[in-house]
Amino acid sequence: MTMPARPGRTDVDPVLAEHDPRRLVVIGTDADLAAVLLRLLRSERLDVELAYVASSRRSAVAAVWGLPTGRRAMELARSGVACPVPLVRDDTGGVLVGRGEIRGLRGECYCDDVLVLRGAAPRLVVSACPEGVAVRAGRGSRRPDGVTRPVPPTARSGRGSAVGRAVQVGGAAFTPVADGTAHPRPLQRRTWYRHTSDWLLVHAR
């Protein structure tokens, strides 16, 4: 079944109602996968397994969860085993399946009670991960490595990294990007956090 990019309620919900699927296979971008997962969350169907065939070899989701691409991804989608993985949400009703980013941030960022940024950072990169959510402040586009490098609480400025249940950001107006999709308006605060329930990702044999 073909759906538009980043499918919404009128695209996904009728499929769930009519077919009551055990597994959905999403072929597309990380943003497409996030859109489908959001509909499962909002329709209380997190029992549906999601298999993902990324249309790009640069998929953050594939990198985080070690998913294959191409023909091997299709084989995994058909015969792989679904396992629960952390569901990362944000405070404006969205989800994050792979990578979030804020460029040119000036402010503060905490991961749980760990100070990750005070001052300015060219990039703040956030990633879903097996432990919940990881964050790194600094230069370059590489994703967080899951190592905690706190900024001393008394420091006037600094950049670090951490992993935990929630990432809170505040500062001068910024535009967060989640799974390649920019937020429609600038924000001064953003929280990404691990939901109380997991989602089911096909990523094992």
C-alpha positions, 0 to 999 in steps of 0.5 A: 500500500502506497502512502504519502510522505510523512503520512498522517491520521487520514492515511494511517488510521483507516489501515489500522481500523480495516486490517488490524495489522500485526506488523507494518513495513515502512519504506521511506525516510526517518521522518516517514517512520516517525509519522507512522509511529506517532499515529500508533502512539495516538491511536493506542496501537503500540502493540503493532510491530514496525519494520523499517526499510530506509530509503537512505544509507544515511538513516539515523535510525538504521545507524542507531539500531544497526539496521541493514539497508537494501535487500537485507533490510527487506528480508529483515522486515519480512522475517525479523523479530520485533523487540521493544525499544525506547519511545522518545517523545517531545513536549509539543506532541511529536516523537523522535525515532533517530536524530534531533538537532539544534544549530547555533544554540545559545543557552543551557541543556540538561540531561536528567540532572547532568549539565551538558551545555552552558553558553553557545554550541554550534550544534546540539545533537540528540539521539534515541538510544537503547538507554533512552535518549543521548545528547552531545553539545559541540561541533560536527554532526556525529551522533552522541556516543552515550558517554557522560561528560558533564559540564561542571555546575559552576562553570560559566560555559562548557559543552559535554554529553550524557545519556538518560531519560530526558533532555531539556533545552532552553535559551535564545529562540531556536528551531529544533529539527527532528528526524530531518523535519524542522519545527514549524516555529522557533522555540525557547524551550524543548524537551525530549524524553523517554515515554513510559511505554516502548515501541516494537521495532523489527531489528533482530533475527 
